[in-house]
Amino acid sequence: MKHCAFSRRPCRFIRHALASFGLVFAFCFLLNVAVADEGSVLPETAVVSNPNPQDRLNLREQPTETAASLGKYYNGVAVQVDQDLQNGWVHVNIGNGEGIARGYMSAQYLAFGQAAQTVVSAIPQYQSTSSRWSLRALPNDSGTELPIRYASGMQIELLGFTDEWWHVRVGDYTGYIRHNPAAFKQVSGSYYDGYRTGVVNNPNPSDRLNLRVQPNANAASLGKYYNGCVVALLSDESDGWIRVRIGNLEGYMQARYLLLNAGIDSVASAMPTVTVRNASGTGLNLRENPSKDSAALGLYPNGTSVQVLGLSENWYHVQVDGKTGFMISSGFSDRLSYSSSGASSSAGNSSSSANNGSSSKENTGWNGPTGTHQTAEWPLVIDDYLAVVNNPKATDRLHLRAAASEKSASLGKYYNGVRVVIDGPVDGEWTKVMVGNLEGYMKTEYLVVSGEGKPYPASAMPVMTVNNPNSEQCVDLYAGQSQESEFLGVYDNGTSVILMGFNATWAHVIVDGKVGFMLAKYLK
């Protein structure tokens, strides 16, 4: 009996314990439901859905707009939502396997449920052109290399990117690859996909911004680009310049005329739309590069409208049918002016009718001072090997040519008495020289080279006066023939300057011991 009584007590204890456990379980279940209602667990798939499909959605380190970005992701990218913070933000995972990105996204730019099925993908497609790349689980070089076979021709989807890494899908794997444009050919998408962007933003929307061969305002221009044109940023800013790409054309632009890391439509577009009107054919080829020998990207019939991003002397850089390329300017009824004053102007590319190697075309624009002016002798000390402009006819001016040819563009016409620094041999028809910081060629016969024992000619350089019709504004001095170039100073009306030379737009002057350029229309 004792044993029986003893054996019944554990039974009663177990029954009470089970009852208590049931209450605890019920309480925990209700607590979990309450927490779930507050949004802590939400295993759900959503799709990136920006109203502007050209924009990219940031994956943030924390659920705030000011938090660091872990990457920018394209419309159509699927994300796994595992936490809804109920404040407009969700925590998401992007990718699969080891190559997953985790962070926070703004829920307003995600599509859920049925809405997700209607999002049009903007995910760019690439194709590998070599096997010299690797897919890693993390965006760093020490991250685990994922076990795929790297080969040329592999298809790659660009899900998102940071400044240095692309988050991609390759077959069944997602992971990270370093930016390496040489290893991948773009199959679909925009030329700036995978990169930070800038937007051309001239204070004067009628100006165009030069794309330069080198980060120098006097370097050759590859083209002039309109406000609203998007550029891919290939470098950080250095000394006021950034390396950029437009289409497949790379060069340098001044950072101060770019709106950096802004929305695609953040600057009002000044990019014109023109119509193909090829009088000698049925249409125009879109070329990969500005050359008739370049690969054709398509033939577009007369009547096709194209958007002009920028232009050079003979080519329009355009977008049409989702493609970016070049069309020859002579094939359009809408002839856009290449030369103009302002921030992007490549002044000095027109020819003039002056002697000493001129072309037969008359110069348009400013053609030098009129009336009577005092002349000034050369005021600056030059220690380099130099020559002096010496026209037999003192009233003529000597062309500075872009190349050693009379048919080459004139960079300006220079007066007797101007000192030029010799930058090449002086025993040929042409001599390479520097005038200030402007480089070009002058005919050797019209130069007196120092050390040859010949007398220097009397100066014919006129003294002119700063004269801005708007008396409340001054006139700027620039290092180059562009308002983009280095700013050297500002001068009031009435300031005297020595005119060394000029072209249709710019006056090359000496003022206050400095050599630079002023807009010629502000001198009298």
RORO-842373 format. One line per 4 residues: number of its first residue (from 1); for each residue x negated, y negated, z negated of C-alpha. Coordinates in nm, 3 decimals, always signed. Example, Ala and Ser with C-alpha at 12.3 -4.5 7.8 and 13.67 -1.06 7.14 Angstrom:
RORO-842373
1 = -1.230,+0.450,-0.780 | -1.367,+0.106,-0.714 $
end
This chain:
RORO-842373
1 = +0.000,+0.000,+0.000 | -0.277,-0.234,-0.083 | -0.426,-0.161,+0.250 | -0.090,-0.223,+0.416 $
5 = -0.038,-0.551,+0.229 | -0.389,-0.656,+0.322 | -0.334,-0.569,+0.687 | -0.018,-0.784,+0.710 $
9 = -0.194,-1.106,+0.595 | -0.421,-1.132,+0.902 | -0.114,-1.086,+1.123 | +0.065,-1.377,+0.958 $
13 = -0.258,-1.587,+0.991 | -0.289,-1.510,+1.362 | +0.074,-1.602,+1.425 | +0.024,-1.938,+1.250 $
17 = -0.304,-1.998,+1.435 | -0.145,-1.927,+1.772 | +0.136,-2.165,+1.696 | -0.112,-2.437,+1.599 $
21 = -0.316,-2.373,+1.914 | -0.003,-2.409,+2.124 | +0.062,-2.752,+1.975 | -0.297,-2.856,+2.034 $
25 = -0.284,-2.727,+2.395 | +0.042,-2.911,+2.457 | -0.107,-3.230,+2.312 | -0.420,-3.195,+2.525 $
29 = -0.210,-3.131,+2.838 | +0.002,-3.439,+2.773 | -0.313,-3.640,+2.707 | -0.465,-3.524,+3.036 $
33 = -0.145,-3.615,+3.220 | -0.152,-3.960,+3.063 | -0.517,-4.008,+3.161 | -0.441,-3.885,+3.513 $
37 = -0.157,-4.135,+3.531 | -0.417,-4.401,+3.443 | -0.608,-4.282,+3.752 | -0.915,-4.097,+3.625 $
41 = -0.881,-3.791,+3.853 | -0.758,-3.819,+4.209 | -0.905,-3.557,+4.443 | -0.788,-3.709,+4.772 $
45 = -0.930,-3.776,+5.118 | -0.914,-4.123,+5.271 | -1.058,-4.284,+5.583 | -1.247,-4.615,+5.618 $
49 = -1.009,-4.861,+5.784 | -1.128,-5.219,+5.832 | -0.878,-5.455,+5.998 | -1.165,-5.561,+6.223 $
53 = -1.310,-5.235,+6.361 | -1.641,-5.410,+6.432 | -1.694,-5.468,+6.060 | -1.849,-5.211,+5.827 $
57 = -1.731,-5.130,+5.473 | -1.981,-5.150,+5.188 | -2.034,-4.860,+4.952 | -2.115,-5.040,+4.627 $
61 = -2.326,-4.936,+4.331 | -2.059,-5.075,+4.095 | -1.690,-5.158,+4.152 | -1.744,-5.528,+4.228 $
65 = -1.803,-5.731,+4.545 | -2.132,-5.860,+4.404 | -2.281,-5.518,+4.329 | -2.566,-5.384,+4.541 $
69 = -2.467,-5.214,+4.864 | -2.560,-4.848,+4.902 | -2.466,-4.853,+5.269 | -2.222,-4.991,+5.525 $
73 = -1.973,-4.744,+5.672 | -1.773,-4.736,+5.995 | -1.402,-4.707,+6.056 | -1.303,-4.342,+6.081 $
77 = -1.552,-4.215,+5.821 | -1.381,-3.973,+5.581 | -1.441,-4.024,+5.209 | -1.345,-3.803,+4.913 $
81 = -1.181,-4.012,+4.641 | -1.241,-3.863,+4.297 | -1.150,-4.159,+4.078 | -0.902,-4.443,+4.109 $
85 = -0.996,-4.729,+3.879 | -0.657,-4.900,+3.920 | -0.825,-5.235,+3.983 | -0.851,-5.215,+4.360 $
89 = -1.159,-4.991,+4.355 | -1.210,-4.617,+4.390 | -1.509,-4.392,+4.340 | -1.590,-4.187,+4.649 $
93 = -1.821,-3.921,+4.789 | -1.924,-3.934,+5.158 | -2.065,-3.630,+5.334 | -2.113,-3.270,+5.238 $
97 = -2.376,-3.036,+5.101 | -2.685,-3.206,+4.965 | -2.672,-3.520,+5.182 | -2.387,-3.695,+4.999 $
101 = -2.355,-4.067,+4.927 | -2.169,-4.166,+4.608 | -2.042,-4.505,+4.504 | -1.746,-4.741,+4.497 $
105 = -1.529,-4.877,+4.778 | -1.253,-5.133,+4.789 | -0.927,-4.938,+4.825 | -0.769,-5.205,+5.045 $
109 = -1.004,-5.100,+5.327 | -0.920,-4.729,+5.303 | -0.630,-4.550,+5.471 | -0.454,-4.267,+5.284 $
113 = -0.213,-3.994,+5.389 | -0.035,-4.042,+5.722 | -0.198,-4.383,+5.772 | -0.541,-4.216,+5.782 $
117 = -0.440,-4.023,+6.094 | -0.386,-4.345,+6.291 | -0.730,-4.498,+6.228 | -0.934,-4.528,+6.548 $
121 = -1.291,-4.412,+6.489 | -1.571,-4.664,+6.537 | -1.841,-4.413,+6.443 | -2.136,-4.464,+6.682 $
125 = -2.277,-4.162,+6.861 | -2.646,-4.110,+6.927 | -2.857,-3.845,+7.098 | -3.206,-3.755,+6.983 $
129 = -3.480,-3.810,+7.239 | -3.752,-3.624,+7.051 | -3.804,-3.373,+6.773 | -4.016,-3.610,+6.564 $
133 = -3.762,-3.692,+6.296 | -3.621,-3.526,+5.985 | -3.289,-3.514,+5.801 | -3.319,-3.563,+5.424 $
137 = -3.083,-3.510,+5.133 | -3.165,-3.852,+4.984 | -3.260,-4.187,+5.141 | -3.629,-4.160,+5.055 $
141 = -3.929,-3.988,+5.210 | -3.964,-3.749,+4.916 | -3.606,-3.627,+4.946 | -3.543,-3.263,+5.032 $
145 = -3.569,-3.198,+5.405 | -3.253,-3.021,+5.518 | -3.293,-2.691,+5.703 | -3.196,-2.777,+6.059 $
149 = -3.389,-2.731,+6.379 | -3.498,-3.068,+6.515 | -3.485,-3.096,+6.891 | -3.436,-3.343,+7.171 $
153 = -3.076,-3.376,+7.286 | -2.910,-3.321,+6.947 | -2.586,-3.515,+6.890 | -2.578,-3.745,+6.587 $
157 = -2.292,-3.940,+6.429 | -2.390,-4.257,+6.243 | -2.162,-4.271,+5.937 | -2.328,-4.566,+5.767 $
161 = -2.662,-4.733,+5.708 | -2.883,-4.936,+5.478 | -3.173,-5.163,+5.574 | -3.405,-4.863,+5.611 $
165 = -3.192,-4.549,+5.635 | -2.908,-4.408,+5.845 | -2.652,-4.177,+5.682 | -2.565,-3.935,+5.961 $
169 = -2.386,-3.614,+6.048 | -2.581,-3.360,+6.251 | -2.372,-3.052,+6.323 | -2.251,-2.917,+5.988 $
173 = -2.496,-3.124,+5.784 | -2.492,-3.479,+5.653 | -2.806,-3.650,+5.537 | -3.041,-3.944,+5.589 $
177 = -3.286,-4.037,+5.863 | -3.515,-4.339,+5.876 | -3.442,-4.611,+6.130 | -3.627,-4.490,+6.437 $
181 = -3.480,-4.636,+6.757 | -3.748,-4.470,+6.969 | -3.622,-4.125,+6.864 | -3.253,-4.182,+6.943 $
185 = -3.053,-4.300,+7.243 | -2.718,-4.466,+7.179 | -2.431,-4.289,+7.351 | -2.142,-4.500,+7.221 $
189 = -2.093,-4.808,+7.005 | -2.238,-5.160,+6.996 | -2.607,-5.247,+7.037 | -2.623,-5.372,+6.678 $
193 = -2.484,-5.053,+6.522 | -2.710,-4.928,+6.245 | -2.861,-5.269,+6.170 | -2.800,-5.580,+5.968 $
197 = -2.658,-5.849,+6.190 | -2.687,-6.221,+6.247 | -2.459,-6.448,+6.445 | -2.587,-6.739,+6.657 $
201 = -2.473,-7.052,+6.477 | -2.594,-7.379,+6.629 | -2.467,-7.692,+6.450 | -2.379,-7.823,+6.796 $
205 = -2.169,-7.547,+6.958 | -2.254,-7.672,+7.306 | -2.621,-7.583,+7.245 | -2.771,-7.240,+7.308 $
209 = -3.036,-7.062,+7.104 | -3.356,-6.938,+7.269 | -3.468,-6.578,+7.237 | -3.847,-6.616,+7.238 $
213 = -4.119,-6.370,+7.337 | -4.317,-6.466,+7.027 | -4.221,-6.636,+6.697 | -4.322,-6.975,+6.832 $
217 = -4.107,-7.258,+6.966 | -4.344,-7.296,+7.261 | -4.335,-6.927,+7.357 | -4.158,-6.821,+7.676 $
221 = -3.781,-6.790,+7.652 | -3.609,-6.463,+7.742 | -3.273,-6.638,+7.751 | -3.047,-6.887,+7.578 $
225 = -2.757,-6.753,+7.369 | -2.422,-6.899,+7.277 | -2.266,-6.947,+6.936 | -2.088,-6.631,+6.826 $
229 = -2.337,-6.395,+6.991 | -2.421,-6.109,+6.753 | -2.784,-6.004,+6.715 | -2.930,-5.696,+6.548 $
233 = -3.188,-5.797,+6.286 | -3.506,-5.595,+6.330 | -3.715,-5.768,+6.063 | -3.695,-5.993,+5.763 $
237 = -3.747,-6.365,+5.804 | -4.112,-6.471,+5.833 | -4.218,-6.834,+5.872 | -3.869,-6.924,+5.984 $
241 = -3.841,-6.653,+6.253 | -3.665,-6.317,+6.273 | -3.717,-6.040,+6.528 | -3.382,-5.952,+6.684 $
245 = -3.226,-5.739,+6.955 | -2.944,-5.832,+7.194 | -2.846,-5.538,+7.410 | -3.185,-5.379,+7.473 $
249 = -3.366,-5.713,+7.487 | -3.589,-5.783,+7.187 | -3.751,-6.109,+7.083 | -3.755,-6.378,+6.816 $
253 = -3.499,-6.635,+6.705 | -3.524,-6.913,+6.451 | -3.351,-6.803,+6.133 | -3.199,-7.142,+6.060 $
257 = -2.976,-7.107,+6.367 | -2.845,-6.764,+6.264 | -2.570,-6.685,+6.014 | -2.717,-6.377,+5.847 $
261 = -2.530,-6.071,+5.721 | -2.197,-6.234,+5.800 | -1.882,-6.098,+5.960 | -1.887,-6.046,+6.336 $
265 = -1.627,-6.320,+6.392 | -1.762,-6.558,+6.127 | -1.876,-6.816,+6.384 | -1.637,-6.966,+6.639 $
269 = -1.737,-6.820,+6.974 | -1.872,-7.048,+7.244 | -1.942,-6.750,+7.473 | -1.776,-6.823,+7.809 $
273 = -1.581,-6.573,+8.019 | -1.668,-6.578,+8.390 | -1.539,-6.394,+8.694 | -1.736,-6.183,+8.940 $
277 = -1.722,-6.351,+9.284 | -1.993,-6.199,+9.501 | -1.963,-6.370,+9.839 | -2.202,-6.120,+10.000 $
281 = -2.047,-5.802,+9.860 | -1.750,-5.638,+9.693 | -1.883,-5.675,+9.341 | -2.188,-5.682,+9.113 $
285 = -2.401,-5.420,+8.946 | -2.444,-5.437,+8.570 | -2.817,-5.385,+8.518 | -2.995,-5.241,+8.215 $
289 = -3.259,-5.516,+8.241 | -3.274,-5.853,+8.422 | -3.420,-5.707,+8.741 | -3.271,-5.578,+9.067 $
293 = -3.496,-5.275,+9.025 | -3.345,-5.191,+8.685 | -3.104,-4.901,+8.637 | -2.740,-4.981,+8.719 $
297 = -2.489,-4.928,+8.436 | -2.190,-4.969,+8.666 | -2.056,-5.154,+8.970 | -1.786,-5.411,+8.891 $
301 = -1.560,-5.544,+9.169 | -1.493,-5.906,+9.249 | -1.232,-6.043,+9.011 | -1.375,-5.865,+8.705 $
305 = -1.397,-6.088,+8.398 | -1.710,-6.060,+8.185 | -1.815,-6.232,+7.862 | -2.148,-6.412,+7.873 $
309 = -2.366,-6.371,+7.563 | -2.649,-6.579,+7.704 | -2.833,-6.658,+8.024 | -3.171,-6.707,+8.184 $
313 = -3.248,-6.896,+8.505 | -3.122,-6.619,+8.733 | -2.931,-6.373,+8.514 | -2.628,-6.367,+8.286 $
317 = -2.651,-6.138,+7.981 | -2.296,-6.006,+7.959 | -2.055,-5.765,+7.795 | -1.801,-5.582,+8.009 $
321 = -1.607,-5.260,+7.965 | -1.778,-5.195,+7.630 | -2.124,-5.220,+7.789 | -2.397,-5.480,+7.751 $
325 = -2.628,-5.563,+8.040 | -2.733,-5.815,+8.304 | -2.564,-5.953,+8.616 | -2.728,-6.186,+8.865 $
329 = -2.595,-6.540,+8.826 | -2.552,-6.601,+9.200 | -2.267,-6.347,+9.201 | -2.032,-6.567,+9.000 $
333 = -1.804,-6.851,+9.100 | -1.848,-6.995,+8.749 | -2.205,-7.126,+8.759 | -2.324,-7.197,+8.408 $
337 = -2.598,-7.454,+8.352 | -2.922,-7.303,+8.229 | -3.108,-7.628,+8.159 | -2.957,-7.868,+7.909 $
341 = -3.068,-8.083,+7.622 | -3.018,-7.967,+7.268 | -3.129,-7.701,+7.026 | -3.176,-7.428,+7.281 $
345 = -3.281,-7.617,+7.587 | -3.590,-7.506,+7.773 | -3.653,-7.854,+7.901 | -3.924,-7.893,+8.160 $
349 = -3.822,-7.603,+8.382 | -3.696,-7.826,+8.660 | -3.927,-7.946,+8.934 | -4.014,-8.304,+9.013 $
353 = -4.103,-8.507,+9.319 | -4.421,-8.660,+9.180 | -4.752,-8.600,+9.355 | -5.026,-8.351,+9.270 $
357 = -4.865,-8.014,+9.318 | -4.496,-8.100,+9.314 | -4.214,-7.917,+9.484 | -3.977,-8.081,+9.728 $
361 = -3.681,-8.069,+9.489 | -3.589,-8.391,+9.321 | -3.594,-8.390,+8.942 | -3.262,-8.438,+8.770 $
365 = -3.246,-8.614,+8.437 | -3.491,-8.868,+8.298 | -3.758,-8.968,+8.548 | -3.980,-9.179,+8.331 $
369 = -3.978,-9.536,+8.205 | -3.860,-9.828,+8.413 | -3.973,-10.187,+8.395 | -4.306,-10.318,+8.267 $
373 = -4.480,-10.167,+7.964 | -4.807,-10.225,+7.790 | -5.051,-9.937,+7.812 | -5.250,-9.781,+7.530 $
377 = -5.586,-9.607,+7.520 | -5.608,-9.254,+7.379 | -5.603,-9.295,+6.998 | -5.690,-8.945,+6.870 $
381 = -6.022,-8.768,+6.812 | -6.051,-8.426,+6.983 | -6.354,-8.211,+6.905 | -6.276,-7.937,+7.161 $
385 = -6.402,-7.904,+7.517 | -6.172,-8.145,+7.697 | -6.081,-8.316,+8.022 | -5.901,-8.639,+8.107 $
389 = -5.616,-8.677,+8.356 | -5.747,-8.877,+8.651 | -5.515,-8.942,+8.943 | -5.673,-9.147,+9.225 $
393 = -5.342,-9.334,+9.233 | -5.298,-9.462,+8.878 | -4.919,-9.488,+8.907 | -4.887,-9.114,+8.979 $
397 = -4.853,-8.849,+8.708 | -5.009,-8.504,+8.703 | -4.794,-8.193,+8.666 | -4.859,-7.943,+8.388 $
401 = -4.745,-7.618,+8.551 | -4.627,-7.300,+8.377 | -4.851,-7.098,+8.612 | -5.138,-7.174,+8.849 $
405 = -4.916,-7.254,+9.145 | -4.750,-7.561,+9.295 | -4.427,-7.360,+9.310 | -4.437,-7.287,+8.937 $
409 = -4.207,-7.474,+8.698 | -4.332,-7.809,+8.578 | -4.359,-7.846,+8.202 | -4.411,-8.220,+8.233 $
413 = -4.585,-8.500,+8.424 | -4.882,-8.668,+8.255 | -5.043,-9.011,+8.283 | -5.401,-9.105,+8.353 $
417 = -5.601,-9.118,+8.033 | -5.431,-8.821,+7.865 | -5.682,-8.586,+7.698 | -5.629,-8.215,+7.753 $
421 = -5.815,-7.927,+7.588 | -5.973,-7.689,+7.840 | -5.873,-7.326,+7.785 | -6.033,-7.156,+8.085 $
425 = -6.283,-7.190,+8.371 | -6.300,-7.524,+8.556 | -6.449,-7.402,+8.883 | -6.124,-7.306,+9.056 $
429 = -5.826,-7.490,+9.204 | -5.643,-7.475,+8.871 | -5.757,-7.517,+8.510 | -5.574,-7.378,+8.210 $
433 = -5.527,-7.652,+7.952 | -5.352,-7.746,+7.629 | -5.171,-8.078,+7.592 | -5.095,-8.107,+7.224 $
437 = -4.962,-7.755,+7.160 | -4.818,-7.715,+7.511 | -5.008,-7.472,+7.731 | -5.014,-7.472,+8.110 $
441 = -5.216,-7.537,+8.426 | -5.336,-7.857,+8.593 | -5.509,-7.902,+8.927 | -5.882,-7.924,+8.860 $
445 = -5.942,-8.199,+9.117 | -5.730,-8.438,+8.911 | -5.927,-8.387,+8.590 | -6.250,-8.545,+8.467 $
449 = -6.425,-8.283,+8.256 | -6.624,-8.407,+7.957 | -6.999,-8.370,+7.991 | -6.999,-8.404,+8.370 $
453 = -7.117,-8.765,+8.352 | -6.817,-8.910,+8.532 | -6.645,-9.213,+8.382 | -6.302,-9.164,+8.230 $
457 = -6.019,-9.349,+8.405 | -5.836,-9.641,+8.252 | -5.533,-9.530,+8.056 | -5.192,-9.558,+8.222 $
461 = -5.002,-9.431,+7.916 | -4.712,-9.671,+7.850 | -4.613,-9.787,+7.505 | -4.243,-9.729,+7.449 $
465 = -3.995,-9.808,+7.174 | -3.756,-9.580,+6.985 | -3.405,-9.689,+7.081 | -3.112,-9.480,+6.956 $
469 = -2.781,-9.636,+7.074 | -2.639,-9.530,+6.738 | -2.839,-9.772,+6.525 | -2.746,-9.584,+6.207 $
473 = -2.933,-9.274,+6.323 | -3.307,-9.221,+6.369 | -3.491,-9.015,+6.630 | -3.662,-8.685,+6.547 $
477 = -4.012,-8.575,+6.648 | -4.055,-8.203,+6.725 | -4.360,-7.983,+6.777 | -4.210,-7.829,+7.093 $
481 = -3.963,-7.908,+7.370 | -3.671,-7.788,+7.162 | -3.469,-7.901,+6.863 | -3.532,-7.552,+6.727 $
485 = -3.905,-7.618,+6.704 | -4.095,-7.741,+6.402 | -3.971,-8.077,+6.273 | -4.256,-8.333,+6.250 $
489 = -4.080,-8.649,+6.135 | -3.802,-8.902,+6.187 | -3.846,-9.251,+6.328 | -3.639,-9.568,+6.314 $
493 = -3.537,-9.783,+6.608 | -3.817,-10.019,+6.703 | -4.098,-9.771,+6.632 | -4.368,-9.784,+6.901 $
497 = -4.482,-9.456,+7.059 | -4.745,-9.378,+7.325 | -4.598,-9.180,+7.614 | -4.841,-8.913,+7.738 $
501 = -4.596,-8.746,+7.975 | -4.237,-8.637,+8.023 | -3.990,-8.411,+8.199 | -3.619,-8.439,+8.268 $
505 = -3.530,-8.421,+7.899 | -3.832,-8.462,+7.675 | -4.096,-8.728,+7.619 | -4.438,-8.604,+7.504 $
509 = -4.559,-8.878,+7.270 | -4.816,-8.987,+7.015 | -4.674,-9.159,+6.709 | -4.808,-9.210,+6.360 $
513 = -5.115,-9.001,+6.445 | -4.897,-8.704,+6.550 | -4.843,-8.543,+6.889 | -4.494,-8.414,+6.958 $
517 = -4.171,-8.439,+7.154 | -3.879,-8.680,+7.139 | -3.562,-8.674,+7.346 | -3.650,-8.910,+7.630 $
521 = -3.307,-9.073,+7.639 | -3.386,-9.236,+7.302 | -3.688,-9.429,+7.432 | -3.697,-9.758,+7.622 $
end
